[in-house]
Amino acid sequence: MIDIKKFLTDLPGKVAPEAIEGHNTCFHFDVKDAGQFTVAITDGVMNVKEGLEGEASCKVSTSAESFSKLISGDLNPMMAMMTGKLKISNPGEMLKYAKMMGLM
């Protein structure tokens, strides 16, 4: 299984600063058996912190197993949402950033 904490905390180094320049958003990830994380983009800078901080534009809830399968490509995000394995409060916001975060 993929180390979800490492995956999320490594995101700022994987996302090109020019790709998020001028963007401001906040994601809350609540991953059962892996923890809660905040991914915030403010003025083109991405920060990841443990815990849920600030007002989220999008909340993502899933299990560690499902999250690992999503990242590795073994679980289709749409099927995961339809079967209740993945809950996203604002799918439109997630779609804007999912590819650059490596979630699709």
SERO-4910 file (N, C-alpha, C, O; in steps of 0.05 Angstrom, whole numbers):
BEGIN
 pado doro    nc1    nc2    nc3   cac1   cac2   cac3    cc1    cc2    cc3    oc1    oc2    oc3
  Met    A     17    -24      0      0      0      0     18     25      0     39     25     13
  Ile    A      9     45    -14     24     70    -16     23     85     10      2     84     24
  Asp    A     45     98     18     47    114     42     32    140     36     43    158     23
  Ile    A      8    143     45     -9    166     39      2    191     51      2    212     38
  Lys    A     12    190     75     23    214     88     46    224     71     48    248     66
  Lys    A     64    206     63     87    214     46     77    225     19     88    246     10
  Phe    A     58    212      7     48    221    -19     38    250    -16     45    267    -33
  Leu    A     22    256      4     10    283      7     31    303     15     32    325      4
  Thr    A     49    296     34     69    315     43     90    321     21    103    342     21
  Asp    A     93    303      2    112    307    -21     99    323    -44    114    331    -62
  Leu    A     73    328    -43     60    342    -65     73    369    -72     76    374    -96
  Pro    A     80    386    -53     91    412    -61    116    410    -79    120    427    -96
  Gly    A    132    389    -76    155    385    -93    148    373   -120    165    374   -138
  Lys    A    124    363   -123    116    350   -149    101    369   -167     99    364   -191
  Val    A     89    390   -156     72    408   -171     89    432   -180    101    446   -164
  Ala    A     89    437   -206    104    460   -216     92    486   -206     68    490   -209
  Pro    A    109    504   -195     98    529   -184     82    545   -205     63    558   -198
  Glu    A     91    544   -230     77    560   -251     49    548   -256     32    563   -266
  Ala    A     45    523   -250     18    511   -254     -2    521   -234    -26    520   -240
  Ile    A      7    530   -211    -12    539   -190    -10    569   -185    -22    579   -167
  Glu    A      7    583   -201     10    611   -198    -17    625   -201    -32    620   -220
  Gly    A    -23    642   -181    -48    657   -181    -72    641   -171    -95    651   -170
  His    A    -68    616   -162    -89    599   -152    -90    601   -121    -70    603   -108
  Asn    A   -114    600   -111   -119    599    -82   -141    579    -76   -164    582    -86
  Thr    A   -135    558    -61   -155    538    -54   -146    522    -29   -123    524    -21
  Cys    A   -164    507    -18   -157    491      5   -172    464      4   -197    464      0
  Phe    A   -158    443      7   -169    416      7   -166    403     34   -144    405     46
  His    A   -186    390     44   -184    373     68   -186    344     59   -205    336     46
  Phe    A   -166    328     66   -166    300     61   -170    285     88   -154    288    106
  Asp    A   -191    270     90   -197    254    113   -195    225    104   -213    214     93
  Val    A   -172    213    110   -166    186    100   -165    167    124   -147    167    140
  Lys    A   -186    150    126   -189    131    148   -164    113    149   -155    102    128
  Asp    A   -153    110    172   -129     94    177   -103    106    167    -82     94    167
  Ala    A   -104    132    158    -80    145    148    -78    174    160    -56    185    162
  Gly    A   -100    186    168    -99    212    180   -115    233    165   -128    228    145
  Gln    A   -113    257    175   -126    280    163   -105    300    155    -85    305    169
  Phe    A   -109    312    131    -89    330    120   -102    354    106   -124    352     96
  Thr    A    -88    376    107    -97    400     93    -77    406     71    -53    408     77
  Val    A    -86    409     47    -69    417     24    -80    445     16   -102    448      6
  Ala    A    -63    465     21    -71    492     15    -54    504     -7    -29    501     -6
  Ile    A    -66    518    -25    -52    533    -46    -59    562    -42    -82    570    -43
  Thr    A    -39    578    -36    -43    607    -31    -22    622    -47      2    619    -44
  Asp    A    -32    639    -64    -15    655    -82      6    638    -96     29    647    -98
  Gly    A     -2    615   -106     16    598   -121     35    581   -105     54    570   -116
  Val    A     32    580    -78     49    564    -61     32    543    -48     12    548    -36
  Met    A     41    518    -51     27    495    -39     40    487    -12     64    484    -10
  Asn    A     23    484      8     31    474     34     14    451     42    -10    451     37
  Val    A     26    431     55     11    408     65     17    406     95     40    407    104
  Lys    A     -5    404    111     -3    401    140    -20    378    149    -41    372    138
  Glu    A    -11    366    171    -28    345    183    -50    360    198    -46    381    209
  Gly    A    -74    348    198    -97    360    211   -113    376    191   -104    381    168
  Leu    A   -136    384    199   -154    400    181   -153    429    191   -162    435    213
  Glu    A   -143    446    173   -140    474    180   -154    492    159   -154    485    136
  Gly    A   -165    513    168   -178    532    150   -204    523    138   -214    501    146
  Glu    A   -215    539    120   -240    533    107   -234    519     81   -221    529     63
  Ala    A   -244    494     79   -238    478     55   -256    485     32   -281    488     35
  Ser    A   -245    487      8   -260    490    -17   -271    463    -25   -291    461    -39
  Cys    A   -257    442    -17   -264    415    -24   -255    396     -2   -233    397      8
  Lys    A   -273    378      6   -268    358     26   -268    330     13   -287    323     -1
  Val    A   -247    315     18   -245    288      7   -244    268     30   -228    270     48
  Ser    A   -262    248     29   -262    227     49   -261    200     36   -275    195     17
  Thr    A   -243    183     46   -240    156     35   -224    140     55   -215    150     76
  Ser    A   -220    114     48   -203     97     65   -175     97     54   -170    105     31
  Ala    A   -156     89     70   -128     87     61   -126     68     37   -111     73     18
  Glu    A   -140     46     39   -139     26     17   -149     38     -9   -137     35    -30
  Ser    A   -172     52     -8   -183     64    -33   -165     86    -43   -161     88    -68
  Phe    A   -154    102    -25   -137    124    -34   -112    113    -48   -104    123    -69
  Ser    A   -101     92    -37    -77     79    -49    -84     68    -77    -68     71    -96
  Lys    A   -107     56    -80   -116     46   -106   -121     68   -126   -115     65   -149
  Leu    A   -132     91   -116   -136    114   -134   -110    124   -145   -107    129   -168
  Ile    A    -90    128   -127    -64    138   -134    -50    120   -154    -37    129   -173
  Ser    A    -52     94   -149    -38     75   -166    -52     69   -192    -42     55   -210
  Gly    A    -77     79   -195    -92     75   -219   -108     49   -219   -120     42   -240
  Asp    A   -109     36   -196   -124     11   -194   -154     15   -188   -169     -4   -187
  Leu    A   -162     40   -183   -190     46   -177   -198     71   -192   -185     92   -190
  Asn    A   -219     69   -208   -229     91   -223   -242    111   -204   -260    103   -189
  Pro    A   -235    137   -205   -247    157   -187   -277    159   -189   -291    162   -169
  Met    A   -288    157   -213   -317    159   -217   -331    135   -205   -352    138   -192
  Met    A   -320    111   -209   -331     87   -197   -330     89   -167   -348     80   -153
  Ala    A   -307     99   -156   -304    101   -127   -325    120   -115   -336    114    -94
  Met    A   -331    142   -129   -352    160   -120   -379    147   -121   -395    149   -102
  Met    A   -385    133   -143   -411    121   -147   -416     98   -127   -439     93   -119
  Thr    A   -395     85   -118   -398     62   -100   -394     71    -71   -396     54    -52
  Gly    A   -390     97    -66   -387    107    -39   -359    103    -26   -356    109     -3
  Lys    A   -340     94    -42   -313     90    -31   -298    117    -30   -277    119    -16
  Leu    A   -308    137    -44   -296    163    -45   -317    184    -43   -337    183    -59
  Lys    A   -315    203    -25   -334    225    -23   -319    251    -27   -298    256    -14
  Ile    A   -329    267    -45   -317    293    -52   -338    314    -50   -359    312    -64
  Ser    A   -334    334    -33   -355    354    -28   -358    373    -52   -380    384    -56
  Asn    A   -337    378    -67   -338    396    -90   -322    384   -113   -299    392   -118
  Pro    A   -335    366   -128   -320    352   -150   -308    371   -170   -287    365   -181
  Gly    A   -321    393   -176   -311    413   -195   -283    424   -187   -265    426   -203
  Glu    A   -281    430   -162   -256    440   -151   -234    419   -152   -211    424   -159
  Met    A   -242    394   -146   -222    372   -147   -213    367   -175   -189    363   -179
  Leu    A   -231    369   -195   -223    365   -222   -202    385   -232   -185    378   -249
  Lys    A   -204    410   -222   -184    430   -230   -156    422   -222   -137    429   -236
  Tyr    A   -153    408   -199   -126    404   -188   -118    374   -188    -94    368   -183
  Ala    A   -136    356   -192   -130    327   -189   -106    318   -207    -89    303   -197
  Lys    A   -106    327   -231    -85    317   -249    -57    327   -240    -38    312   -239
  Met    A    -55    353   -233    -29    363   -224    -20    352   -198      4    352   -191
  Met    A    -39    342   -181    -32    329   -156    -26    300   -159    -18    287   -140
  Gly    A    -30    289   -183    -25    261   -187    -47    243   -178    -43    219   -173
  Leu    A    -71    254   -176    -94    238   -166   -111    227   -189   -130    213   -184
  Met    A   -103    233   -214   -117    222   -237    -96    215   -258   -104    205   -280
***
